[in-house]
Amino acid sequence: MSGYLRVADVAETLDVSPRTVLRWIAVGDLEALRLPGGRLRISQSAYSGFLAGCATTNQRRTVAAVEEEAR
């Protein structure tokens, strides 16, 4: 299953708890595949898309904060 990450791998990479990653999956922010044994795997493409969405959200927040300070 190369090309897939475990919940723990994603959590460690992003320096968050595994519960946070599970929460992102539960609300639909991060797409995951459930294996027959019940374990979850996140594809590299889903992970990349999640990171891209986070970067865009953070950039919008930064722009909004700068615009508020300029007023």
N, CA and C atoms as an extended XYZ file, in Angstrom:
213
Properties=species:S:1:pos:R:3:atomname:S:1:resname:S:1:resid:I:1 pbc="F F F"
N         0.820       -1.201        0.000 N   MET     1
C         0.000        0.000        0.000 CA  MET     1
C         0.856        1.254        0.000 C   MET     1
N         1.849        1.290       -0.827 N   SER     2
C         2.623        2.517       -0.901 CA  SER     2
C         1.732        3.609       -1.465 C   SER     2
N         1.955        4.814       -1.036 N   GLY     3
C         1.097        5.909       -1.463 CA  GLY     3
C        -0.022        6.176       -0.481 C   GLY     3
N        -0.036        5.426        0.623 N   TYR     4
C        -1.043        5.631        1.656 CA  TYR     4
C        -0.358        5.891        2.992 C   TYR     4
N        -0.962        6.746        3.786 N   LEU     5
C        -0.420        7.099        5.097 CA  LEU     5
C        -1.348        6.615        6.198 C   LEU     5
N        -0.772        6.282        7.328 N   ARG     6
C        -1.574        5.942        8.502 CA  ARG     6
C        -1.983        7.229        9.203 C   ARG     6
N        -3.006        7.150       10.020 N   VAL     7
C        -3.457        8.307       10.804 CA  VAL     7
C        -2.299        8.827       11.655 C   VAL     7
N        -1.553        7.915       12.269 N   ALA     8
C        -0.425        8.308       13.114 CA  ALA     8
C         0.654        9.044       12.320 C   ALA     8
N         0.877        8.630       11.067 N   ASP     9
C         1.869        9.303       10.220 CA  ASP     9
C         1.466       10.744        9.943 C   ASP     9
N         0.206       10.942        9.601 N   VAL    10
C        -0.297       12.286        9.315 CA  VAL    10
C        -0.216       13.144       10.570 C   VAL    10
N        -0.617       12.579       11.702 N   ALA    11
C        -0.581       13.321       12.964 CA  ALA    11
C         0.838       13.747       13.311 C   ALA    11
N         1.774       12.837       13.158 N   GLU    12
C         3.163       13.156       13.479 CA  GLU    12
C         3.727       14.226       12.543 C   GLU    12
N         3.430       14.093       11.262 N   THR    13
C         3.934       15.054       10.283 CA  THR    13
C         3.415       16.462       10.551 C   THR    13
N         2.141       16.571       10.937 N   LEU    14
C         1.527       17.878       11.159 CA  LEU    14
C         1.610       18.340       12.610 C   LEU    14
N         2.226       17.528       13.461 N   ASP    15
C         2.394       17.846       14.877 CA  ASP    15
C         1.054       18.098       15.574 C   ASP    15
N         0.113       17.190       15.326 N   VAL    16
C        -1.192       17.212       15.991 CA  VAL    16
C        -1.434       15.809       16.555 C   VAL    16
N        -2.474       15.665       17.340 N   SER    17
C        -2.776       14.348       17.897 CA  SER    17
C        -3.514       13.502       16.865 C   SER    17
N        -3.433       12.182       16.995 N   PRO    18
C        -4.200       11.311       16.101 CA  PRO    18
C        -5.709       11.572       16.191 C   PRO    18
N        -6.192       11.974       17.354 N   ARG    19
C        -7.616       12.296       17.496 CA  ARG    19
C        -8.007       13.475       16.614 C   ARG    19
N        -7.116       14.424       16.459 N   THR    20
C        -7.386       15.570       15.583 CA  THR    20
C        -7.528       15.100       14.141 C   THR    20
N        -6.650       14.213       13.710 N   VAL    21
C        -6.728       13.673       12.348 CA  VAL    21
C        -8.041       12.911       12.179 C   VAL    21
N        -8.416       12.110       13.170 N   LEU    22
C        -9.689       11.376       13.111 CA  LEU    22
C       -10.871       12.341       13.041 C   LEU    22
N       -10.788       13.455       13.725 N   ARG    23
C       -11.849       14.468       13.675 CA  ARG    23
C       -11.951       15.065       12.274 C   ARG    23
N       -10.806       15.357       11.645 N   TRP    24
C       -10.819       15.886       10.283 CA  TRP    24
C       -11.461       14.891        9.327 C   TRP    24
N       -11.185       13.614        9.540 N   ILE    25
C       -11.788       12.577        8.707 CA  ILE    25
C       -13.296       12.518        8.949 C   ILE    25
N       -13.698       12.563       10.214 N   ALA    26
C       -15.121       12.456       10.573 CA  ALA    26
C       -15.956       13.589        9.995 C   ALA    26
N       -15.409       14.808        9.963 N   VAL    27
C       -16.177       15.943        9.437 CA  VAL    27
C       -16.031       16.095        7.929 C   VAL    27
N       -15.179       15.260        7.320 N   GLY    28
C       -15.050       15.285        5.865 CA  GLY    28
C       -13.976       16.212        5.331 C   GLY    28
N       -13.153       16.766        6.202 N   ASP    29
C       -12.078       17.644        5.736 CA  ASP    29
C       -10.933       16.862        5.102 C   ASP    29
N       -10.740       15.619        5.561 N   LEU    30
C        -9.664       14.768        5.073 CA  LEU    30
C       -10.272       13.432        4.660 C   LEU    30
N       -10.068       13.065        3.424 N   GLU    31
C       -10.630       11.823        2.900 CA  GLU    31
C        -9.758       10.635        3.302 C   GLU    31
N       -10.398        9.561        3.755 N   ALA    32
C        -9.662        8.365        4.171 CA  ALA    32
C       -10.360        7.113        3.671 C   ALA    32
N        -9.598        6.062        3.552 N   LEU    33
C       -10.087        4.762        3.124 CA  LEU    33
C       -10.106        3.848        4.339 C   LEU    33
N       -11.235        3.178        4.571 N   ARG    34
C       -11.321        2.229        5.682 CA  ARG    34
C       -11.024        0.831        5.152 C   ARG    34
N       -10.036        0.189        5.733 N   LEU    35
C        -9.634       -1.156        5.344 CA  LEU    35
C       -10.589       -2.185        5.956 C   LEU    35
N       -10.614       -3.413        5.431 N   PRO    36
C       -11.515       -4.435        5.961 CA  PRO    36
C       -11.384       -4.656        7.469 C   PRO    36
N       -10.209       -4.475        8.028 N   GLY    37
C       -10.006       -4.642        9.463 CA  GLY    37
C       -10.439       -3.443       10.285 C   GLY    37
N       -10.884       -2.372        9.611 N   GLY    38
C       -11.349       -1.179       10.306 CA  GLY    38
C       -10.334       -0.057       10.386 C   GLY    38
N        -9.105       -0.321       10.024 N   ARG    39
C        -8.077        0.730       10.085 CA  ARG    39
C        -8.276        1.725        8.940 C   ARG    39
N        -7.764        2.924        9.153 N   LEU    40
C        -7.907        3.987        8.162 CA  LEU    40
C        -6.580        4.259        7.478 C   LEU    40
N        -6.644        4.587        6.203 N   ARG    41
C        -5.467        4.997        5.440 CA  ARG    41
C        -5.830        6.243        4.641 C   ARG    41
N        -4.882        7.160        4.538 N   ILE    42
C        -5.065        8.408        3.806 CA  ILE    42
C        -4.155        8.355        2.583 C   ILE    42
N        -4.727        8.553        1.412 N   SER    43
C        -3.908        8.525        0.194 CA  SER    43
C        -3.042        9.782        0.134 C   SER    43
N        -1.928        9.667       -0.564 N   GLN    44
C        -1.032       10.814       -0.734 CA  GLN    44
C        -1.765       11.977       -1.404 C   GLN    44
N        -2.620       11.658       -2.383 N   SER    45
C        -3.333       12.726       -3.088 CA  SER    45
C        -4.350       13.407       -2.172 C   SER    45
N        -5.036       12.649       -1.331 N   ALA    46
C        -5.986       13.248       -0.379 CA  ALA    46
C        -5.246       14.118        0.626 C   ALA    46
N        -4.094       13.645        1.068 N   TYR    47
C        -3.274       14.396        2.017 CA  TYR    47
C        -2.776       15.703        1.390 C   TYR    47
N        -2.304       15.617        0.147 N   SER    48
C        -1.829       16.819       -0.552 CA  SER    48
C        -2.948       17.827       -0.745 C   SER    48
N        -4.133       17.337       -1.113 N   GLY    49
C        -5.285       18.224       -1.270 CA  GLY    49
C        -5.685       18.881        0.038 C   GLY    49
N        -5.617       18.128        1.111 N   PHE    50
C        -5.924       18.672        2.443 CA  PHE    50
C        -4.946       19.788        2.794 C   PHE    50
N        -3.659       19.551        2.552 N   LEU    51
C        -2.648       20.569        2.854 CA  LEU    51
C        -2.844       21.812        1.990 C   LEU    51
N        -3.188       21.616        0.733 N   ALA    52
C        -3.427       22.760       -0.159 CA  ALA    52
C        -4.610       23.576        0.343 C   ALA    52
N        -5.653       22.912        0.789 N   GLY    53
C        -6.813       23.614        1.336 CA  GLY    53
C        -6.477       24.371        2.601 C   GLY    53
N        -5.624       23.795        3.436 N   CYS    54
C        -5.202       24.467        4.665 CA  CYS    54
C        -4.376       25.701        4.346 C   CYS    54
N        -3.486       25.586        3.376 N   ALA    55
C        -2.645       26.722        3.006 CA  ALA    55
C        -3.504       27.857        2.467 C   ALA    55
N        -4.487       27.537        1.660 N   THR    56
C        -5.367       28.556        1.108 CA  THR    56
C        -6.162       29.226        2.215 C   THR    56
N        -6.680       28.457        3.149 N   THR    57
C        -7.447       29.006        4.261 CA  THR    57
C        -6.576       29.920        5.099 C   THR    57
N        -5.356       29.499        5.417 N   ASN    58
C        -4.464       30.320        6.222 CA  ASN    58
C        -4.081       31.601        5.495 C   ASN    58
N        -3.891       31.520        4.185 N   GLN    59
C        -3.546       32.718        3.427 CA  GLN    59
C        -4.699       33.704        3.454 C   GLN    59
N        -5.915       33.234        3.333 N   ARG    60
C        -7.075       34.127        3.375 CA  ARG    60
C        -7.180       34.793        4.733 C   ARG    60
N        -6.923       34.058        5.803 N   ARG    61
C        -6.974       34.622        7.144 CA  ARG    61
C        -5.917       35.701        7.311 C   ARG    61
N        -4.732       35.444        6.779 N   THR    62
C        -3.656       36.416        6.885 CA  THR    62
C        -4.014       37.688        6.133 C   THR    62
N        -4.552       37.549        4.932 N   VAL    63
C        -4.941       38.710        4.134 CA  VAL    63
C        -6.031       39.492        4.860 C   VAL    63
N        -7.003       38.798        5.435 N   ALA    64
C        -8.088       39.465        6.146 CA  ALA    64
C        -7.544       40.215        7.359 C   ALA    64
N        -6.590       39.632        8.067 N   ALA    65
C        -6.016       40.281        9.243 CA  ALA    65
C        -5.240       41.535        8.834 C   ALA    65
N        -4.514       41.464        7.741 N   VAL    66
C        -3.750       42.616        7.263 CA  VAL    66
C        -4.688       43.737        6.835 C   VAL    66
N        -5.793       43.369        6.153 N   GLU    67
C        -6.745       44.373        5.719 CA  GLU    67
C        -7.415       45.054        6.916 C   GLU    67
N        -7.707       44.296        7.978 N   GLU    68
C        -8.313       44.878        9.167 CA  GLU    68
C        -7.340       45.836        9.848 C   GLU    68
N        -6.077       45.485        9.883 N   GLU    69
C        -5.068       46.357       10.507 CA  GLU    69
C        -4.903       47.654        9.714 C   GLU    69
N        -5.077       47.587        8.405 N   ALA    70
C        -4.898       48.771        7.563 CA  ALA    70
C        -6.016       49.785        7.779 C   ALA    70
N        -7.155       49.330        8.252 N   ARG    71
C        -8.285       50.237        8.473 CA  ARG    71
C        -8.043       51.030        9.656 C   ARG    71
